[in-house]
Amino acid sequence: MKQLLQQALAQRQKKRIVAAGRIPSAVLVPIYCKDGKFHILFTKRTRKVKTHKGQISFPGGSYEVSDGSLRNTALRESREEIGLKEEDVEVLGELDDFNSATTNFVISPFVGFIPSPYDFKLNEFEAAELIETPLEHLLDKHHLREETRILNGRPVTAYFYDFHGKVIWGATARILKQFLDIYTGLPGFNTCCR
């Protein structure tokens, strides 16, 4: 499945957002095998961070010139937030850029396969906890709620994924929805690791 996902990401045309005044940023969508099933790793942000306090997100943050690329931003931020070393991530490809509705960020998501188990080291300022979510749970429609909201005068669909009382929403949910749509479009997709 990993190779099929990598091919699917390579074959699609990434939608890029170039907007004056927006802050470029990147996140890593970490996937891995645990107990024979694919999982996605999220973090719960602390109340100490500047933006998105207490929200569930992917590891990531703002681009720095020293990064050289947004891919490197996603990897650096993952190391800084959760102790995931760059060399331990197999980047499979990119998803579309997303605007954050509540802040001024343009987010470039990168899908990466990571080893499991892994000795994560949380940055106490940025990450309050790790949330290991089985892919099959996220694909269960009983855990997804959709709402239509008006944003800048236009109707948009907002997604809310529930994982044992923790709610994934906002840009993270939109990124997750796109990933899941691509994943379920793979031939013979399965939530089991093979």
Residue frames relative to the residue before (quaternion, step in Angstrom):
aa qw qx qy qz dx dy dz
M 1.0000 0.0000 0.0000 0.0000 0.00 0.00 0.00
K 0.6025 0.5792 -0.3574 0.4167 3.55 1.08 -0.76
Q 0.6771 0.4854 -0.2939 0.4685 3.59 0.93 -0.89
L 0.6357 0.5239 -0.3266 0.4634 3.60 1.04 -0.77
L 0.6447 0.5120 -0.3153 0.4719 3.56 1.00 -0.80
Q 0.6359 0.5257 -0.3207 0.4652 3.57 0.97 -0.85
Q 0.6555 0.5024 -0.3056 0.4739 3.61 0.97 -0.84
A 0.6599 0.5150 -0.3114 0.4498 3.58 0.91 -0.92
L 0.6646 0.4924 -0.3046 0.4722 3.60 0.98 -0.80
A 0.6600 0.5126 -0.3055 0.4563 3.60 1.04 -0.77
Q 0.7038 0.4919 -0.2657 0.4383 3.60 1.05 -0.74
R 0.6501 0.5296 -0.3285 0.4348 3.61 1.15 -0.40
Q 0.4501 -0.6584 0.5338 0.2811 3.54 -1.25 0.52
K 0.3232 -0.7572 0.5384 0.1796 3.60 -0.51 1.17
K 0.3068 -0.7240 0.5876 0.1908 3.56 -0.99 0.91
R 0.1571 -0.8024 0.5736 0.0491 3.54 -0.60 1.19
I 0.2097 -0.7451 0.6193 0.1316 3.54 -1.17 0.68
V 0.0014 -0.7584 0.6512 -0.0265 3.52 -0.76 1.10
A 0.1379 0.8028 -0.5590 0.1551 3.55 -0.32 1.26
A 0.4666 -0.6804 0.4950 0.2727 3.53 -0.81 1.04
G 0.8044 0.2839 -0.2193 0.4736 3.52 -0.98 0.87
R 0.6039 0.5377 -0.3658 0.4609 3.59 1.23 -0.20
I 0.4057 -0.7142 0.5257 0.2212 3.57 -1.11 0.79
P 0.3445 -0.7406 0.5298 0.2282 3.62 -0.65 1.03
S 0.0658 0.7788 -0.6192 0.0758 3.54 -1.02 0.89
A 0.1727 -0.7829 0.5897 0.0972 3.55 -1.28 0.24
V 0.1317 -0.7660 0.6238 0.0828 3.52 -1.24 0.59
L 0.3408 -0.6883 0.5964 0.2331 3.51 -1.35 0.37
V 0.2102 -0.7228 0.6449 0.1323 3.55 -1.01 0.90
P 0.1097 -0.8444 0.5222 0.0474 3.61 0.04 1.27
I 0.0386 -0.7791 0.6257 0.0053 3.58 -0.80 1.06
Y 0.0551 0.7978 -0.5955 0.0769 3.54 -1.11 0.69
C 0.4684 -0.6457 0.5269 0.2933 3.53 -1.37 0.24
K 0.1122 0.7600 -0.6341 0.0878 3.54 -0.99 0.92
D 0.8429 -0.0031 -0.0456 0.5362 3.56 -0.83 1.01
G 0.7084 -0.4909 0.2515 0.4404 3.57 1.00 0.87
K 0.6961 0.4224 -0.2611 0.5185 3.60 1.28 0.09
F 0.4970 -0.6290 0.5051 0.3198 3.55 -1.19 0.60
H 0.0944 -0.7745 0.6251 0.0208 3.54 -1.11 0.84
I 0.2237 -0.7105 0.6416 0.1829 3.53 -1.37 0.32
L 0.2978 -0.7675 0.5487 0.1457 3.55 -0.97 0.92
F 0.0624 -0.7647 0.6413 0.0076 3.53 -0.97 0.99
T 0.2513 -0.7167 0.6123 0.2196 3.54 -1.32 0.18
K 0.2937 -0.6760 0.6305 0.2434 3.52 -1.28 0.40
R 0.3757 -0.7487 0.5063 0.2051 3.55 -0.65 1.15
T 0.5093 -0.6411 0.4799 0.3151 3.55 -1.14 0.64
R 0.5648 -0.5592 0.4713 0.3824 3.57 -1.33 -0.01
K 0.5777 0.6226 -0.3585 0.3875 3.61 1.29 -0.14
V 0.5996 0.6000 -0.3633 0.3854 3.59 1.15 -0.58
K 0.6355 -0.5785 0.3710 0.3520 3.55 -1.23 0.53
T 0.8130 0.1157 -0.0348 0.5696 3.60 0.91 -0.91
H 0.8361 0.2300 -0.1726 0.4672 3.54 -1.34 0.41
K 0.0919 0.8429 -0.5209 0.0989 3.59 1.04 0.82
G 0.8634 0.1213 -0.1100 0.4772 3.56 -0.94 0.98
Q 0.5271 0.6471 -0.4120 0.3657 3.60 1.23 0.02
I 0.4515 -0.6318 0.5491 0.3089 3.53 -1.32 0.39
S 0.0728 0.8089 -0.5726 0.1121 3.55 -0.81 1.03
F 0.5046 -0.5484 0.5389 0.3927 3.48 -1.41 -0.12
P 0.5600 -0.5720 0.4435 0.4032 3.62 -1.10 0.45
G 0.3830 0.7135 -0.5184 0.2749 3.58 -0.91 0.88
G 0.0186 0.8049 -0.5930 0.0153 3.51 -1.32 -0.02
S 0.7791 -0.3751 0.2673 0.4252 3.52 -1.37 -0.26
Y 0.5353 -0.6106 0.4978 0.3046 3.50 -1.22 0.73
E 0.1026 -0.7474 0.6529 0.0684 3.55 -1.15 0.77
V 0.6125 -0.5876 0.3807 0.3670 3.58 -0.99 0.82
S 0.6486 0.5350 -0.3205 0.4363 3.59 1.00 -0.77
D 0.5386 0.6198 -0.4062 0.4010 3.62 1.23 -0.30
G 0.2936 -0.7850 0.4947 0.2297 3.57 0.98 -0.82
S 0.7905 -0.0340 0.0261 0.6110 3.61 1.16 -0.53
L 0.5933 -0.5690 0.4295 0.3738 3.55 -1.24 0.41
R 0.5554 0.5837 -0.3864 0.4488 3.59 1.15 -0.54
N 0.6735 0.4839 -0.2801 0.4835 3.55 0.95 -0.93
T 0.5888 0.5604 -0.3663 0.4529 3.59 1.11 -0.62
A 0.6617 0.5091 -0.3057 0.4577 3.59 0.86 -0.97
L 0.6851 0.4803 -0.2846 0.4679 3.59 0.95 -0.87
R 0.6501 0.5120 -0.3212 0.4604 3.60 0.94 -0.85
E 0.6745 0.4987 -0.2934 0.4587 3.55 0.87 -0.96
S 0.6270 0.5280 -0.3367 0.4633 3.61 1.05 -0.70
R 0.6364 0.5043 -0.3266 0.4838 3.57 1.05 -0.73
E 0.6932 0.4891 -0.2843 0.4465 3.58 0.86 -0.96
E 0.7307 0.4489 -0.2466 0.4514 3.60 0.94 -0.85
I 0.8471 0.1291 -0.0230 0.5150 3.58 0.81 -0.98
G 0.5314 -0.6681 0.3928 0.3420 3.60 1.25 0.16
L 0.4115 0.6953 -0.4799 0.3420 3.59 1.20 0.52
K 0.3268 -0.7764 0.5078 0.1803 3.58 -0.47 1.21
E 0.6049 -0.6004 0.4000 0.3371 3.54 -1.05 0.89
E 0.6942 0.4948 -0.2844 0.4386 3.58 0.91 -0.90
D 0.6471 0.5140 -0.3166 0.4657 3.60 1.27 -0.22
V 0.6316 0.5069 -0.3291 0.4857 3.59 1.30 0.06
E 0.1692 -0.7414 0.6413 0.1018 3.55 -0.93 0.96
V 0.2278 -0.7895 0.5562 0.1241 3.59 -0.23 1.27
L 0.2476 -0.8050 0.5303 0.0971 3.55 -0.68 1.19
G 0.7525 -0.3118 0.2145 0.5390 3.59 1.15 -0.49
E 0.5167 -0.6452 0.4881 0.2801 3.53 -1.39 -0.13
L 0.2992 -0.6826 0.6295 0.2198 3.50 -1.35 0.42
D 0.6934 -0.4489 0.3428 0.4475 3.59 -1.29 0.00
D 0.5403 -0.5674 0.5005 0.3683 3.55 -1.29 0.36
F 0.1250 -0.7771 0.6140 0.0587 3.55 -1.17 0.67
N 0.3601 -0.6791 0.5915 0.2435 3.55 -1.16 0.68
S 0.3494 -0.6629 0.6086 0.2609 3.54 -1.17 0.59
A 0.4136 -0.7448 0.4712 0.2283 3.57 -0.71 1.08
T 0.7604 0.3997 -0.2072 0.4681 3.59 1.04 -0.70
T 0.7515 0.2423 -0.1710 0.5893 3.58 1.24 -0.28
N 0.6075 -0.6105 0.3985 0.3153 3.57 -1.29 0.12
F 0.4358 0.7240 -0.4367 0.3086 3.60 1.13 0.59
V 0.1916 -0.6699 0.6960 0.1737 3.50 -1.36 0.53
I 0.1813 -0.8231 0.5360 0.0484 3.57 -0.59 1.19
S 0.1409 -0.7616 0.6290 0.0670 3.57 -0.89 1.02
P 0.1657 -0.8176 0.5451 0.0828 3.63 -0.42 1.18
F 0.1366 -0.7616 0.6312 0.0540 3.54 -1.09 0.87
V 0.2949 -0.7455 0.5737 0.1677 3.56 -0.89 0.97
G 0.0284 0.8197 -0.5690 0.0591 3.57 -0.76 1.03
F 0.3233 -0.7180 0.5850 0.1941 3.54 -1.07 0.82
I 0.0816 -0.8160 0.5722 0.0017 3.58 -0.81 1.04
P 0.5649 -0.6075 0.4274 0.3595 3.60 -1.17 0.47
S 0.0429 -0.7683 0.6373 0.0420 3.54 -1.27 0.46
P 0.4891 -0.2275 -0.8366 0.0956 1.54 -1.79 1.75
Y 0.1895 -0.7705 0.6012 0.0951 3.55 -1.30 0.42
D 0.3959 -0.7153 0.5306 0.2236 3.55 -1.08 0.80
F 0.0835 -0.8262 0.5571 0.0101 3.58 0.26 1.30
K 0.1306 -0.7594 0.6326 0.0779 3.55 -1.20 0.64
L 0.2483 -0.8156 0.5088 0.1196 3.55 -0.24 1.30
N 0.3896 -0.6572 0.5953 0.2488 3.52 -1.12 0.81
E 0.4023 -0.7699 0.4435 0.2208 3.59 -0.38 1.22
F 0.6263 0.5296 -0.3453 0.4561 3.59 1.16 -0.43
E 0.7899 0.3715 -0.1620 0.4603 3.59 0.98 -0.89
A 0.8197 0.2097 -0.0754 0.5277 3.59 0.84 -0.95
A 0.2860 -0.7785 0.5394 0.1454 3.57 -0.62 1.17
E 0.7948 -0.1247 0.0985 0.5857 3.58 1.07 -0.75
L 0.4106 -0.6512 0.5738 0.2796 3.51 -1.38 0.29
I 0.1442 -0.7700 0.6167 0.0778 3.56 -1.08 0.76
E 0.1435 -0.7953 0.5880 0.0345 3.56 -0.41 1.29
T 0.0409 -0.8456 0.5295 -0.0546 3.54 -0.36 1.30
P 0.3850 -0.7215 0.5213 0.2438 3.62 -0.63 1.06
L 0.5523 -0.6288 0.4409 0.3244 3.56 -0.97 0.89
E 0.6454 0.5360 -0.3386 0.4260 3.60 0.94 -0.82
H 0.6060 0.5404 -0.3557 0.4629 3.62 1.10 -0.58
L 0.6827 0.4931 -0.2849 0.4579 3.58 0.91 -0.94
L 0.6796 0.4885 -0.2846 0.4675 3.59 1.13 -0.63
D 0.5414 0.6051 -0.3988 0.4263 3.59 1.26 -0.25
K 0.4229 -0.7509 0.4547 0.2247 3.59 -0.47 1.25
H 0.5572 0.6091 -0.3905 0.4075 3.61 1.20 -0.37
H 0.7075 0.4461 -0.2470 0.4893 3.59 1.23 -0.45
L 0.6508 0.4806 -0.3037 0.5033 3.59 1.32 0.13
R 0.0452 -0.7590 0.6494 0.0151 3.54 -1.01 0.93
E 0.1399 -0.7801 0.6063 0.0654 3.58 -1.00 0.87
E 0.0351 -0.7762 0.6296 0.0028 3.55 -1.09 0.81
T 0.3224 -0.7000 0.5949 0.2283 3.55 -1.17 0.60
R 0.0259 -0.7907 0.6109 -0.0320 3.53 -0.84 1.07
I 0.4020 -0.6821 0.5486 0.2686 3.55 -1.23 0.42
L 0.0254 0.7855 -0.6144 0.0701 3.55 -0.75 1.13
N 0.8280 -0.0635 -0.0219 0.5567 3.56 -0.63 1.17
G 0.7303 -0.4604 0.2293 0.4496 3.55 0.98 0.92
R 0.6900 0.4395 -0.2753 0.5050 3.60 1.26 0.03
P 0.4630 -0.6579 0.5026 0.3166 3.61 -1.06 0.65
V 0.0020 -0.7751 0.6316 -0.0159 3.58 -0.99 0.89
T 0.4158 -0.6845 0.5365 0.2661 3.55 -1.19 0.56
A 0.1594 -0.7620 0.6235 0.0718 3.55 -0.89 1.03
Y 0.2189 -0.7822 0.5765 0.0889 3.55 -0.99 0.94
F 0.0662 -0.7734 0.6303 0.0123 3.53 -1.15 0.79
Y 0.0938 -0.7874 0.6090 0.0183 3.58 -0.61 1.19
D 0.2117 -0.7819 0.5769 0.1051 3.56 -0.83 1.02
F 0.0226 0.7681 -0.6396 0.0216 3.55 -0.94 0.93
H 0.8084 -0.2760 0.1173 0.5065 3.54 -0.16 1.37
G 0.7837 -0.3459 0.1634 0.4894 3.55 0.82 1.06
K 0.6123 0.4812 -0.3561 0.5165 3.59 1.27 -0.09
V 0.1864 -0.8132 0.5456 0.0786 3.59 -0.77 1.00
I 0.2197 -0.7401 0.6287 0.0932 3.52 -0.90 1.10
W 0.1388 0.8025 -0.5605 0.1505 3.59 -0.58 1.14
G 0.7072 0.4771 -0.3244 0.4087 3.56 -1.31 -0.13
A 0.8204 -0.1897 0.1598 0.5152 3.55 -1.15 -0.66
T 0.6064 0.5574 -0.3606 0.4376 3.61 1.04 -0.71
A 0.6710 0.4853 -0.2977 0.4750 3.60 0.94 -0.83
R 0.6403 0.5095 -0.3358 0.4666 3.62 1.01 -0.71
I 0.6322 0.5093 -0.3252 0.4849 3.59 1.03 -0.78
L 0.6516 0.5192 -0.3065 0.4604 3.57 0.92 -0.94
K 0.6410 0.5285 -0.3270 0.4504 3.61 0.92 -0.88
Q 0.6642 0.4876 -0.3218 0.4664 3.59 0.88 -0.84
F 0.6343 0.5245 -0.3331 0.4600 3.59 0.95 -0.84
L 0.6855 0.4870 -0.2933 0.4548 3.61 0.83 -0.95
D 0.6231 0.5310 -0.3397 0.4631 3.61 1.04 -0.71
I 0.6535 0.4884 -0.3094 0.4885 3.59 0.97 -0.82
Y 0.6649 0.5243 -0.3033 0.4370 3.57 0.88 -0.97
T 0.7130 0.4434 -0.2737 0.4692 3.61 0.84 -0.92
G 0.6141 0.5416 -0.3474 0.4570 3.59 1.25 -0.19
L 0.4908 0.6570 -0.4363 0.3703 3.59 1.27 -0.08
P 0.5408 -0.6171 0.4423 0.3621 3.61 -1.00 0.69
G 0.8506 0.0447 -0.0620 0.5202 3.57 -0.79 1.05
F 0.1530 0.8207 -0.5407 0.1037 3.60 1.09 0.64
N 0.0221 -0.7798 0.6242 -0.0438 3.50 -1.14 0.78
T 0.4206 -0.7054 0.5066 0.2624 3.58 -1.08 0.64
C 0.5739 0.5798 -0.3779 0.4377 3.58 1.29 -0.10
C 0.4606 -0.6577 0.5190 0.2931 3.55 -1.09 0.70
R 0.0211 0.7855 -0.6184 0.0142 3.54 -1.00 0.85
